[in-house]
Amino acid sequence: MKQKKEKWYHKLRDKYRLVIFHDETFEEKLSFRLSRMNVFVLVTSVSVFLIFITSYIIAFTSLREYIPGYTDVNLNRRIYQLQRTTDSIETVFRQKELYFENIRRIVEDEDWSDDSLRIVDESKSRAGSSYDTIRLRYSQEENQLRAEFENAEKYTIQTDPTLIPEARRRATSVSSFFVPVRGTVTNKYNPLQRHYGVDIVARSNEAIKATLEGTVIFADWTVEKGHVIGIQHAGSYVSVYKHNSVLLKREGDFVRAGEPIAIIGESGELSTGPHLHFELWYNAAPVNPEDYISF
């Protein structure tokens, strides 16, 4: 009678012995009692453990960056932050360049309106924004309320500082301007004739004083305006003093309000006699000094 052939899964439990002998003495060093099932379980467990460790390293450590096809998850964020920082630095440098260019034009009496408009247009085009395409829609109730408010305030003299126009409020709110020199105003502020300040005639060798405290940003000689000194004040104000005979301060000096900074004179080709040409600028735009100071 033929012996039945043993099925393969019954052989998984068959016992085997793995023995390690010394090569020369044949001394038994190690002995393992194994079965096919034990070997299969051991190999499967080691494989699962290695797969788990590899997945953990790829998912939670920075070593994945060295694997081809993987990149840093924070790389895009850092690139975005660097781009914003670069744009901010570029904007700051552009503002500084425009600031010093305006200071130079103030001192040299150059025409700056066209260039300023051009720079604004360039800024708009660079930013990709076109305000001309914006269309505001007002409801009927809003238009009615607007008309009632305008009619009610049309013939009312404003006394509340919060309702006074911005230019007049700046003039009335700043009361600490110091008179640069006592004298007679012979030529008033007239921007249409590119005369962005006032001419003051005073006694010979009279000291010119700083109208506000600040830092000297320009102190030099120009052919047309002679000895010129400009001071940067708080609140975006800049005061300019031209046609001096002597400058008492240098660039970078800090001066107090009322402190002598120059001596009145008639230096420069455009001077017609001893006087002070005084200009006051706010936010890189000329303003009438007589709105701020009583000479």
C-alpha positions as CSV (number, residue, x, y, z in Angstrom):
1,M,0.0,0.0,0.0
2,K,1.4,3.3,-1.0
3,Q,2.2,5.9,1.7
4,K,0.1,9.0,1.4
5,K,2.1,12.1,0.3
6,E,2.3,14.6,3.0
7,K,0.8,18.0,2.2
8,W,3.1,21.0,2.0
9,Y,1.6,23.0,4.9
10,H,2.2,20.1,7.3
11,K,5.9,20.3,6.5
12,L,5.9,23.8,7.9
13,R,6.0,22.3,11.4
14,D,8.8,19.9,10.8
15,K,11.7,20.5,13.1
16,Y,15.2,21.1,11.9
17,R,18.4,21.8,13.7
18,L,20.9,24.5,12.6
19,V,24.3,23.7,14.1
20,I,27.5,25.8,13.8
21,F,30.8,23.9,14.1
22,H,34.4,25.0,14.4
23,D,36.1,24.5,11.1
24,E,39.1,22.7,12.4
25,T,38.0,21.0,15.6
26,F,34.4,20.4,14.6
27,E,33.5,21.6,18.0
28,E,29.8,22.6,18.2
29,K,29.5,26.3,18.9
30,L,25.9,27.2,18.3
31,S,22.8,25.2,17.8
32,F,19.3,26.4,16.7
33,R,16.2,24.3,16.6
34,L,14.1,25.7,13.8
35,S,11.1,25.0,11.7
36,R,10.0,26.4,8.4
37,M,7.2,28.3,10.1
38,N,9.6,29.9,12.6
39,V,11.9,31.1,9.8
40,F,9.0,32.5,7.8
41,V,7.7,34.4,10.9
42,L,11.1,35.8,11.7
43,V,11.8,37.0,8.1
44,T,8.4,38.6,7.9
45,S,8.8,40.4,11.2
46,V,12.2,41.7,10.3
47,S,10.9,43.0,6.9
48,V,7.9,44.7,8.5
49,F,10.2,46.3,11.1
50,L,12.6,47.6,8.4
51,I,9.7,49.0,6.3
52,F,8.3,50.8,9.4
53,I,11.7,52.3,10.3
54,T,12.3,53.4,6.7
55,S,8.8,55.0,6.4
56,Y,9.3,56.8,9.7
57,I,12.7,58.3,8.6
58,I,11.2,59.5,5.3
59,A,8.1,61.0,6.9
60,F,9.5,62.6,10.1
61,T,13.2,63.4,9.6
62,S,15.2,65.6,7.3
63,L,17.0,62.6,5.8
64,R,14.2,62.4,3.2
65,E,15.6,65.5,1.5
66,Y,18.5,63.3,0.3
67,I,16.2,60.9,-1.4
68,P,15.6,61.7,-5.0
69,G,12.1,63.0,-5.7
70,Y,11.6,64.4,-2.1
71,T,12.0,68.1,-1.2
72,D,11.6,70.2,2.0
73,V,8.0,70.9,2.8
74,N,9.0,74.4,4.1
75,L,11.0,75.3,1.0
76,N,8.1,77.1,-0.8
77,R,7.3,79.0,2.4
78,R,10.9,80.1,2.8
79,I,11.0,81.1,-0.9
80,Y,7.8,83.2,-0.4
81,Q,9.2,84.9,2.7
82,L,12.5,85.7,0.9
83,Q,10.6,87.1,-2.1
84,R,8.5,89.3,0.2
85,T,11.7,90.5,2.0
86,T,13.4,91.2,-1.3
87,D,10.4,93.2,-2.5
88,S,10.3,95.2,0.8
89,I,14.0,96.0,0.6
90,E,13.6,97.1,-3.0
91,T,10.7,99.4,-2.0
92,V,12.7,100.9,0.9
93,F,15.7,101.6,-1.4
94,R,13.4,103.1,-4.0
95,Q,11.8,105.4,-1.3
96,K,15.3,106.4,0.0
97,E,16.4,107.2,-3.6
98,L,13.3,109.2,-4.2
99,Y,13.8,111.0,-0.9
100,F,17.3,112.1,-1.6
101,E,16.4,113.0,-5.2
102,N,13.7,115.3,-3.8
103,I,16.1,116.9,-1.4
104,R,18.5,117.6,-4.3
105,R,15.7,119.1,-6.3
106,I,14.6,121.2,-3.4
107,V,18.1,122.6,-3.0
108,E,18.7,123.2,-6.7
109,D,15.1,124.5,-7.5
110,E,14.5,121.9,-10.2
111,D,11.0,121.1,-11.5
112,W,9.9,117.9,-9.9
113,S,6.2,117.6,-10.5
114,D,6.5,115.7,-13.8
115,D,9.0,113.3,-12.4
116,S,6.9,112.7,-9.3
117,L,3.9,111.9,-11.5
118,R,6.0,109.6,-13.6
119,I,7.3,107.7,-10.5
120,V,3.7,107.3,-9.3
121,D,2.7,105.9,-12.6
122,E,5.6,103.5,-12.6
123,S,4.7,102.3,-9.1
124,K,1.2,101.7,-10.2
125,S,2.2,99.8,-13.3
126,R,4.7,97.7,-11.3
127,A,2.1,96.8,-8.7
128,G,-0.2,95.8,-11.5
129,S,-3.1,97.9,-10.1
130,S,-5.2,100.2,-12.2
131,Y,-7.4,102.4,-10.1
132,D,-9.0,103.9,-13.2
133,T,-11.0,100.7,-13.7
134,I,-12.6,100.8,-10.3
135,R,-16.3,101.7,-10.5
136,L,-18.0,102.6,-7.2
137,R,-21.7,102.0,-7.0
138,Y,-23.9,104.0,-4.6
139,S,-27.3,103.1,-3.4
140,Q,-30.2,105.7,-3.6
141,E,-30.3,105.9,0.2
142,E,-26.5,106.7,0.3
143,N,-26.8,109.4,-2.4
144,Q,-29.7,111.0,-0.5
145,L,-27.7,111.0,2.8
146,R,-24.7,112.4,1.1
147,A,-26.7,115.3,-0.5
148,E,-28.4,116.1,2.9
149,F,-25.0,116.2,4.6
150,E,-23.4,118.4,2.0
151,N,-26.3,120.8,2.0
152,A,-26.3,121.0,5.8
153,E,-22.6,121.8,6.0
154,K,-22.4,124.0,2.9
155,Y,-22.6,127.4,4.6
156,T,-21.3,126.3,8.1
157,I,-18.0,127.7,9.4
158,Q,-16.1,124.8,10.8
159,T,-14.8,125.1,14.4
160,D,-14.3,121.5,15.3
161,P,-10.6,120.5,14.6
162,T,-11.7,117.1,13.4
163,L,-13.7,118.7,10.5
164,I,-11.0,121.2,9.4
165,P,-9.2,120.3,6.2
166,E,-5.9,118.5,6.6
167,A,-3.7,121.3,5.4
168,R,-5.3,123.8,7.8
169,R,-5.3,121.4,10.7
170,R,-1.5,120.8,10.2
171,A,-0.9,124.5,10.3
172,T,-3.0,125.1,13.4
173,S,-1.9,122.0,15.3
174,V,1.8,122.8,15.1
175,S,2.5,125.8,17.2
176,S,6.2,125.3,18.0
177,F,7.7,126.7,14.8
178,F,10.5,129.2,15.6
179,V,10.9,132.3,13.4
180,P,14.2,131.7,11.5
181,V,14.9,135.5,11.3
182,R,13.0,138.6,12.1
183,G,12.5,140.9,9.1
184,T,10.3,141.9,6.2
185,V,8.9,139.4,3.7
186,T,9.6,140.9,0.3
187,N,8.7,138.0,-1.9
188,K,5.9,135.6,-1.0
189,Y,5.3,131.9,-1.7
190,N,4.2,131.5,-5.3
191,P,4.5,127.9,-6.6
192,L,3.2,129.0,-10.1
193,Q,6.4,130.9,-10.5
194,R,8.4,128.1,-9.0
195,H,9.1,130.3,-5.9
196,Y,8.6,127.6,-3.2
197,G,9.4,129.8,-0.2
198,V,9.5,133.4,1.1
199,D,12.3,136.0,0.9
200,I,13.0,137.8,4.2
201,V,15.1,140.9,4.4
202,A,16.8,141.4,7.7
203,R,19.8,143.3,9.3
204,S,23.3,142.5,8.1
205,N,25.1,139.6,9.8
206,E,21.8,138.5,11.4
207,A,21.9,134.9,12.7
208,I,19.6,132.4,11.0
209,K,17.9,130.0,13.5
210,A,16.4,126.6,13.0
211,T,12.6,126.7,12.9
212,L,12.3,123.2,14.5
213,E,14.7,120.8,16.0
214,G,16.1,118.2,13.7
215,T,19.1,116.8,11.8
216,V,21.0,118.7,9.1
217,I,20.7,116.7,5.9
218,F,22.3,119.2,3.5
219,A,24.9,121.9,4.1
220,D,26.9,122.9,1.0
221,W,27.5,125.6,-1.6
222,T,25.6,125.8,-4.8
223,V,26.2,128.2,-7.7
224,E,22.7,129.6,-7.9
225,K,21.7,129.5,-4.2
226,G,25.0,130.0,-2.5
227,H,25.4,128.6,1.0
228,V,22.4,126.3,1.6
229,I,21.4,124.3,4.6
230,G,18.5,121.9,4.9
231,I,17.1,120.3,8.1
232,Q,15.0,117.2,8.4
233,H,12.4,117.5,11.2
234,A,9.9,115.2,12.9
235,G,6.5,114.8,11.2
236,S,8.0,114.7,7.6
237,Y,8.9,118.4,7.7
238,V,12.0,119.7,5.9
239,S,13.2,123.3,6.2
240,V,15.6,124.9,3.7
241,Y,17.6,128.1,4.2
242,K,19.4,129.7,1.1
243,H,21.7,132.6,0.2
244,N,23.6,132.4,3.5
245,S,27.0,134.0,3.9
246,V,28.3,131.4,6.4
247,L,27.0,128.0,7.5
248,L,27.4,127.2,11.2
249,K,26.4,123.6,11.0
250,R,27.5,120.5,9.0
251,E,25.6,117.5,7.6
252,G,24.6,115.1,10.4
253,D,24.5,117.7,13.1
254,F,21.5,117.7,15.4
255,V,20.1,121.2,16.1
256,R,17.5,122.5,18.5
257,A,14.7,124.9,17.6
258,G,16.0,128.5,17.7
259,E,19.6,127.4,17.5
260,P,21.8,129.5,15.1
261,I,22.6,127.5,12.0
262,A,23.9,130.2,9.5
263,I,24.4,133.9,8.9
264,I,22.3,135.9,6.5
265,G,23.9,136.9,3.3
266,E,23.6,137.3,-0.5
267,S,25.5,134.3,-1.8
268,G,24.6,132.7,-5.1
269,E,24.0,134.0,-8.6
270,L,20.2,134.4,-8.0
271,S,20.5,136.6,-5.0
272,T,19.7,140.3,-5.5
273,G,20.7,141.5,-2.0
274,P,21.2,140.3,1.6
275,H,18.1,138.2,2.5
276,L,17.0,134.7,3.5
277,H,15.2,132.5,1.2
278,F,13.2,130.2,3.5
279,E,11.3,127.1,2.3
280,L,9.2,124.6,4.2
281,W,8.3,121.2,2.8
282,Y,5.9,118.6,4.1
283,N,5.9,115.0,2.7
284,A,8.2,116.1,-0.2
285,A,5.8,118.9,-1.2
286,P,6.3,122.6,-0.7
287,V,3.9,124.5,1.7
288,N,3.5,128.2,2.4
289,P,5.7,129.0,5.4
290,E,3.4,131.9,6.3
291,D,0.6,129.4,7.1
292,Y,2.9,128.1,9.8
293,I,5.0,131.0,11.0
294,S,4.3,134.6,11.6
295,F,7.3,136.6,10.4
